[in-house]
Amino acid sequence: MLIGLWIRDVVLIEALDLSIGPGLTALTGETGAGKSIILDALGLATGARAEAGLVRQGSSQAAVSAVFAPAPEHPVWDILEEKGISYARDEDLVLRRTLSADGRSRAFVNDQATSATVLRELGEMLLEV
């Protein structure tokens, strides 16, 4: 379950900290309110293609963290073990991505460097948009 989203310098969003509670969460708002930007940021954290155009104008880097609380029996833990990524089943799982203005990106799982491919694999198991 997605429980939090931390966005910095993505398109028009300078800073957003979003806590998500249990149950249904809906993003609503007027056209142009930023719903798509939030989804783009979530995609970035879960391994979607990174484009330099996502970095807010005037910023050197964008950063997004998606925080998940998978159940202890969730298969995502097996993938982490397979990839050699340290984890604790009783702690949150954090997928993080940074994107520089020149288009270079870095990916992290629980602050351990990884690839966007691993983020994508984990994201597909944790999230459906």
C-alpha positions as CSV (number, residue, x, y, z in Angstrom):
1,M,0.0,0.0,0.0
2,L,1.3,3.5,-0.9
3,I,1.4,5.5,2.3
4,G,3.4,8.6,1.2
5,L,4.8,10.6,-1.7
6,W,7.5,13.2,-1.4
7,I,8.1,15.4,-4.4
8,R,10.7,18.1,-5.0
9,D,11.2,20.3,-8.1
10,V,9.0,18.3,-10.5
11,V,7.5,20.5,-13.3
12,L,5.4,23.1,-11.4
13,I,5.7,21.4,-7.9
14,E,8.4,23.0,-5.8
15,A,7.7,20.8,-2.8
16,L,4.9,18.4,-1.9
17,D,4.6,15.9,1.0
18,L,1.6,13.7,0.6
19,S,0.5,11.3,3.3
20,I,-2.0,8.6,2.2
21,G,-4.2,6.9,4.7
22,P,-5.9,3.5,4.4
23,G,-8.9,3.0,2.1
24,L,-9.7,4.7,-1.2
25,T,-7.7,7.9,-2.1
26,A,-8.9,10.0,-5.0
27,L,-7.0,12.9,-6.6
28,T,-9.5,15.5,-7.7
29,G,-9.3,19.1,-8.9
30,E,-9.8,21.5,-11.7
31,T,-8.0,21.2,-15.0
32,G,-4.5,22.4,-14.5
33,A,-4.4,21.7,-10.8
34,G,-1.5,19.3,-11.0
35,K,-3.0,15.8,-10.8
36,S,-1.1,14.6,-13.8
37,I,2.2,16.0,-12.4
38,I,1.7,14.0,-9.2
39,L,1.1,10.9,-11.3
40,D,4.2,11.7,-13.4
41,A,6.2,12.0,-10.2
42,L,4.9,8.7,-8.9
43,G,5.8,7.1,-12.2
44,L,9.3,8.5,-11.9
45,A,9.7,6.9,-8.4
46,T,8.4,3.6,-9.8
47,G,10.8,3.4,-12.7
48,A,9.0,5.2,-15.6
49,R,11.1,6.8,-18.3
50,A,12.9,9.9,-16.9
51,E,12.9,13.0,-19.1
52,A,14.8,16.2,-18.2
53,G,11.6,18.2,-18.9
54,L,10.3,16.9,-15.6
55,V,12.8,19.0,-13.7
56,R,11.3,22.3,-12.5
57,Q,12.6,25.3,-14.5
58,G,15.5,26.9,-12.6
59,S,16.2,23.8,-10.5
60,S,19.2,21.6,-11.0
61,Q,17.5,18.4,-9.9
62,A,14.1,16.8,-9.2
63,A,13.6,14.2,-6.5
64,V,10.7,11.9,-5.7
65,S,10.2,9.3,-3.0
66,A,7.3,6.9,-2.8
67,V,6.8,5.1,0.5
68,F,5.0,1.8,0.7
69,A,4.0,-0.5,3.5
70,P,3.7,-4.0,2.0
71,A,2.3,-6.8,4.0
72,P,5.0,-9.1,5.4
73,E,3.9,-11.9,3.0
74,H,3.9,-9.6,-0.1
75,P,6.1,-11.1,-2.9
76,V,8.0,-7.8,-3.3
77,W,10.2,-8.9,-0.3
78,D,11.3,-11.9,-2.4
79,I,12.4,-9.6,-5.2
80,L,14.4,-7.5,-2.8
81,E,16.2,-10.6,-1.6
82,E,16.8,-11.8,-5.1
83,K,18.3,-8.4,-6.0
84,G,20.5,-8.3,-2.9
85,I,18.7,-5.2,-1.4
86,S,18.6,-5.0,2.4
87,Y,15.2,-4.7,3.9
88,A,13.2,-5.4,7.0
89,R,9.7,-6.7,6.5
90,D,8.4,-4.7,9.5
91,E,9.6,-1.4,8.0
92,D,8.4,0.8,5.2
93,L,9.8,0.3,1.7
94,V,11.0,3.6,0.0
95,L,11.5,3.9,-3.8
96,R,13.4,7.1,-4.6
97,R,14.6,8.6,-7.9
98,T,16.5,11.7,-8.6
99,L,16.7,13.4,-12.0
100,S,19.2,16.1,-13.0
101,A,18.4,18.9,-15.4
102,D,20.7,17.2,-17.9
103,G,18.5,14.1,-17.9
104,R,20.6,11.8,-15.8
105,S,18.7,9.8,-13.2
106,R,19.7,7.8,-10.1
107,A,17.5,5.2,-8.5
108,F,17.4,3.9,-4.9
109,V,15.5,1.4,-2.8
110,N,15.7,2.0,0.9
111,D,18.7,4.4,0.2
112,Q,20.6,1.7,-1.6
113,A,21.6,2.5,-5.2
114,T,19.8,0.4,-7.8
115,S,18.5,0.7,-11.4
116,A,15.3,2.2,-12.8
117,T,14.6,-1.3,-14.1
118,V,14.5,-2.6,-10.5
119,L,12.2,0.3,-9.5
120,R,9.9,-0.5,-12.4
121,E,9.8,-4.2,-11.4
122,L,9.0,-3.3,-7.8
123,G,6.5,-0.6,-8.8
124,E,4.6,-3.0,-10.9
125,M,4.1,-5.3,-7.9
126,L,3.2,-2.5,-5.5
127,L,1.0,-0.1,-7.6
128,E,-1.7,0.0,-10.2
129,V,-2.6,3.3,-11.7
